[in-house]
Amino acid sequence: MNLGMNLRPAFACLALPALAAAIAWAPRDRAAKVPTYAENVAPILNRACVDCHRPGEVAPFSLIGYNDAKKRSAMIAAVTEAKLMPPWKAVAGYNHFLDESRLSTEELDTLKRWHAGGAPRGNAKKEPKLPAFKSEWKLGTPDVVLAPEKAYTMPAEGQDIYRNFVVKTDFKEPTWVRAVDVRPGNAKVVHHVIVFLDERGQSLPLEAAQKDGQPGYSTFGGVGFLPSGTLGGWAPGQQARYTPEGTAYLVKPGTKLVLQVHYHLSGKKETDQTKVALYLSKEPPKRELSLFWMFNFAVNIPPNVEDHNMRRVVNIPADVTIYNAMPHMHLLGRSMKAWLTKPDGTEVPMVWVDDWDFKWQMTYAFRDPIKAPKGSRITIEALYDNSQKNPFNPNNPPKRVTWGEETTDEMFLMIAAYTVDREGERAPSGLGIGG
C-alpha cells in the first residue's frame, strides 16, 4: 500500500518522516508493554493460584516462583481465558460471596500477553513475597488433630468403599469448634470425607462387629446409625474457613467423631490415613452453628434426556440466619440453583452453579448472611444431562440412573450452615431443620 500516493507533496514531506519514526518505535513500544512476572504476573498467581498450586495440595503441579510459572505460561493463558481457572463455579451477580476467586478482565489480559510476549521475568528484585504457609493446614497449626489409629488398606479393584473411622475426642467439657479442616492421606483414592458426630457411642459396636483386622467399619449409604450432627467435611475444591464471628459448632463431652471416607479404587492396592483438624473457640459463642441437609431422594433420571429437571422446596420452621451453601450432584449434574423466598414474597438469591463440576465442589460463603424468618422457604432446582452428549456420563449407552452412593449413581443435595436467631436457643437436633 502506497501511504503517500494521495497525499499532497508538502503534507507528505511532513507526514512520512513522522510515520516512519512511529513505525520504527512501534516494536520497542510493544516490547515495553509486555507484562513481566515480577511486577504483573506474580501478584495474580500468588493471590489466585498458589494456595492450591503448591507441593502437597490438590493441584497437580506447582506455580510457586518464576521457573514454575514460566514452564506453564501457555497453559495458564489458555485455562484462564477459557474461565476454567481459577475454578470458581458460582454465577457472577447471583448473590455475592467471600473470597470470590475470579480474575478481572485486566488480569486475564495480563496473563495472555505475558505468555505471548515470551513470559519474561523482569526485575527479580521486584517480585513480591510468596504467601506465608504456616503449616500443612491452611488455617495454621490446629488445636486438635485426630486420625484413625492406623492406616486403612484397600484392594486394587472392586466397588467404591465407604469406610467409617471412629475417633475418640476425649473432651471433658462442651467444646466449641470454629473451623474444621480435613487432609486426605491419599488423594488418589479419597473422593470425599464427612465428619459425623456420635454422642451416644452407637458407632462402637458397629466397629467391633467388623472383625476384618482393619480400622473402622464399612457401610453403604449412611454410617449405620442416626448421627447427632455433623461438622462438615471435604471434597475437591473445599477450603477450610472459620465460622462467622460469634458462632461455632458444639461437640459434647464424650462425643466420638466418625470420619466417613468415600474411596474409589485405583487399580492397585492403596493405603490411607486421613486426618481431621479442629480449631477451637476459647469461649462459648452467641449462636450454635448447625448444618442443614436438603435432599431430594426421588432421583430417577431416564436415559437419553439432556435436560432432566428436579426441584425441592424446603420450609423453614424458625427464624434463622443462613451463612453459606454447598450444592452436590454427581456426573450427570449440569446446574443447581437455590433461592430463599420470605413470607412477604421477597426472593433472595443463595447460589447458582450453572456449570457443575463433580471434581471441584465448593461451599460458597455469603458475603452478607441471609436472614430467613419463620415461614420462609428455600427452593432448589437442579438440571441433569443423561444423554450421550454429556462427556461425563459414566454409561454408554445411557441408562436410567437413580439416587445412590456410588459415583455412577446420582444425588440431589444442598448443605447450608445456619443459626437460630433467638438468643440462647439451641439449633434443632439432627441433620437439619427441614428434613
N, C-alpha and C positions, 0 to 999 in steps of 0.2 A: 504494500500500500504506500503510495507516494503522499506523505503527510503534507508536503508543501505545494502540491500541484495546483491547488485552488486558492492559495494564499497570495495576497499582493506582495510584490518583492520586498517592499520596505518592512512589512509586518513579518515576512519570513526571515528577514535578516535578524530581527529581534527575537522572534519566537523560537527558531530552530536551535540556537545555542542553549536557550533555557530548557527546551525539551530534551536536548541531548544530555545536559547536565542532570536533569531529573532521572533520565534512564540510567545514566552512569551510577547515580547514587542509589537507585532502587534496590539492587541486590544487598548492598550494605545496610540499607534501612530495614529490609525484611529480616536480615540476619539478626539485627539488633532487637527485633521484636519476638524472636523465638524464646519461649519461656525456658527457664533453667530449673533444674531440680532444686538447687539451693534456695532460690528465692520464691519460686512459684509452685512447684510440684510437691516438694516435701511437706509443706503445711497441709495440703489437701490429703495426702496419703496418711499422714500422722493423725489427722482428725477423723477420717472416714474409713480407713482400711486396716491399719496395722494392729488394731485391737484383736482382729481375727487372723490377719496375715502375719503371724509370728510363730516361732517354734513352740510346739505344744498345744496350739489352738486348732480350731476346726478347719481352717483354710488349708489347702494342700501345699502351699508354698509361702515363703516369707516376702514381705515388701519393706523390710527394715533396712534403711540405708540406700545409698545411691546405686551400688552394684546390683542389688536385688531388684530394685525398681527398673533400672535400665534394661536388664535382661527381659523384663515383662512389659516393656513400653508399648509394644504393638497390641498385646492382649489388654492392657489397661485402657488404651484408647478405644478398642473395639467394644469391650463389655460395658464400659461406662456410657459410650454413645448409644448403645442398644438398651440402656437402663437396666441391664442385668445386675450390675454392681453400682453402688452398694445395694444389697438385696433388701430393699425396703418395699413392702408389698401393699401397704395401705394407700388407698386412692387419695391423692392430694386434694385438700379442701373439704373432704368429708370427715369432719372433726379435726382436731389438732392434738399432737402428741409430744411427749417429752422425748428429747434426743432423736428427732426425726433425722434419719440417715439418708439425706438426699444431697445431690450435688447441684449447684446452681448452673445456669446456662453458661456463665463465665468460667466456672470451674471445668465443666465438660469441654469447653473450647480450649482451655489451657492444656489439658491432658492430650487432646487431639493434636494441637500444634506442637507440643513438646515432642511427641513421637515423630511427627512429620519433619521436624527440624533436626532430627538426629539424636534426640534425648540428651542434650548437653547437661553437664553437671553445674556449670557456673562456678562461682567463688565458694569453695567448700567451707570457708570461714563463716559464711552467712547461713549455713544450714542450721535449722532450728534443732533444739534438743529433742530427742525422741521422748514420747510419753513415758512416764515412770510406771513400770510394772513392778509392784512391791513384792509380789509373791506369785505362786501358781494360780491364786484365786484373784478374780477381777477386783473384788472389794477389799483386798488386802488380807492380812492374817485373820482367820476366823477365831471366834471364841471357842467353838467346839467343832471337831472333825470326827465324823462317825463313818464306819465301814463294816462290812461283814468280817468275821474273824479270819477268814482265809479266802483265797480266790476260788471262783467257780469255773469249772471246766465243762465245756460243751462239745458235742460231737461235731464232725465235719459237715454232715448233711442231715436233712430231715426238715420237719416243720418248724416254724418260729417257736421260740420258747419264751414263756412268761415266768420268770423266777422271782420269788418274793423273799427278800432277805430281812430277817428280824434283827433289829439293832436296839439294844438297851440304852436308855439315855442317862439313867441314874440321877435324874433331877429330884431333889428332896423337897422342893417347893415349886409353886407355879412359876413357870418360866415363859418370858415373852420374847418372841423371835421377830427381829426386824428385817432379816434377809436370809434367804436360803440359796445356796449355790450347789450345783451337782457337777462332779467331774467324772465322766466315764473312764473306767480303767482301760477299755479297749474300744476306741471309737469306730473300729472297723465293723464291729458286730452289735454295738449298743444302738438301738433305734430310738428309744425314749425311756425316761425314768419318771415315776410318780412317787412322791413321798407321802405315805398314808400314816395316820395316827391310830394307834390301838391302845385305848385307855384301859381296857378290861383284860388284856393278855390273851385274846382269842387266837392270836397267831401262833402262840407257843405250842399248843397241841398239834396244830397243822404241820409245823416244822418237825416236831418229834415223830410224827407218823410217816414222814417222807422216807427215811431209812435208806438213802442211796449213798451215804457217806460224804455228801456234799453240803455246803451251807445252804440254808433256805429251803423253800418248797415250791413246787411248780403248780400253777393253776392255768386255766384258760378262760378269761372273762371274769374280771374282779380278782379279789385277793382271798376269797373263800369265806369271808365274814363281812358284816356291815361295819366299815371303819368309823371311827369317832370324828374324823375330819381329814383334811389334807394340808400339807404345807407347800403345795405346788410341785414342780418337777423340772424336767429338762427335755428338750428336743433340739435338733439342729436349728440354730437361729436364736434360741433363748439366751437372754442376757440377765445376769443377776442384778437386782436393784433393791435398794432399801424400801421398805414400806413407807407410805406417806407419813409425814410428821404427825405424831400423836396417835398412831395406830401400830398394832403388832398382832402376830398370831400367838395364841395361848397353847402351851404344852403343859399338861397337868403332871404332878409328881407320879413317877412310876410308869408313865406312858412309854410304850415301845414305838419306834419308828419302823415301818415296813416299807422297804425300798423295792418297789416293783420295777424290774428291769425287763424290757422287751428286747430280746436278742433275735437278729436274723443271721442265719449261719453262713459262713464264708466259703465252705468247701474244704476247709481243713480244721483240725482241732484247734480251738482257741480257749484262752482263759481271760477272766475279767474280775476285777475287784473295784467296783465303782464306789466313790466316796461322796459324802454329803457334808457341806459346811454350814454351820449355823452362826448367825451374828445376832447377839442378844441385846435386849434393851435393859438399861440399868434400873429402870423404874417402870411401874405399870403404866400403860398408855391410857389415853382418854377413851379410846374406842378399840374393841376387839375386831380384828380383821378376819374375814372368812372368805372361802371360795364358793362360788355359785356355779354349779354344773348344770348346763341346759342342754338336754339330749332330745333327739327325735329318733327313737328306736325303730320307727316304721320305714327304715331304708329298704327300698325294693325297686331297683333300677333295671328296667328291661333292656335287652341288648339292642344295639343299633339305633340308639336315641342320643342325639347330640346335646339336647337341652332339657334334661330332666330336672324339673323344679321341685323343691321341697320347702316347707315353711313350718315354723314353730312359733307360737305366741305364748309367752310366759307372764302370768300375773304376779305382781309384787305385793305381798300382804303386809308390808310395814314401811315406814319412812326410812329410806336407806340412802347412802351415798355410794356410788359406783366409781371405781378408780381405774379400771383397765378392762381389756377384753382380749381373749385369745381364741381365734377360730381354729377348728380342727376338722379335717377331712382326710381322705386317703388319695389314691391315684386317679380316681375318676373325677375328683372335685375340681371345679373350674373357678367358682367365685362364692363368697359368703358375705352377706351384708346384714348389719344389725342396727336397729334404732329403737329409742325409747319414746313412747307416747304417754304424756302425762294425763291426769284425769281431765284437765281443761282442753285436751286435744293438741297441745303443743308437742311437736315432734323434735327430738334431739338426736342427731347422728351419733352413733357409737363407733363403728368401724366398718369399712368396706374393703375387702380384698378381692379385686376383680381378675387377678392372675395368680391363682393358688399354686403354691409350690410345696409339694409334700416334703421336700428336702430342706425347707427353710421355714420353720414355724415360729412365729414371734408372739409375744404378749405386748400389746400396744397400750402404753400407759397414757391416760388422758392428761393433757396439759391442764385442763380445768375439770376436776371431778364433777360427776353428774349427780345432781340431787333428784331422787326419784321418790315422790310422795306415795303413800299407800294408795293402791288402786291404779298405779301406773302399770304399763305392760311393755315388755320387750318383744319385738318382732325380729325373727331371724329368717332370712331367705338364703337358700343355697341352690347352686346350679351344678349339675353333673354331666359329663360327656362320656357316654358308654358306647361310642362309635369307633370305627377303625381310624377316624381322623385324629383321635386323641393319641399322641405318641407315647403317653404313659400308661395306656390301657394294658393291664397285665394279661388279658385274654385275647387270643387271635384264633378263631373269630370271637367277637364279643359274646359274652354270656350274661345271664341275669345275675346281679350282684345284690346282696343283702347286708344288713348290719353284721359286723363281726370284728374280732380282734386281729385277725391276720391282715398283713399289709394288702393282700389281694381282695379282702373284704372291703366294706366301706363304712364310713361313720358320718354323723351329723352331730356336732358338739361345739358349744361355745362355753368358755370358762371366764368368769369375771370375779374380781375381788371387790368386796363391799363391806361396809359397816352399817350397823343400825344407829339411827341418829339420836335416839333418846339417851341422855346422859346416864351412864352406869348400866344400861341394859345390854345383856349379852346377845350375841347373834344366835339364831336358832341352831340347834344341834344338827349333825348330819352333814350331808354333802352340799346342800343348797337351800335356798328359800323358795324355790318354785317347783322343784321336782322335775 
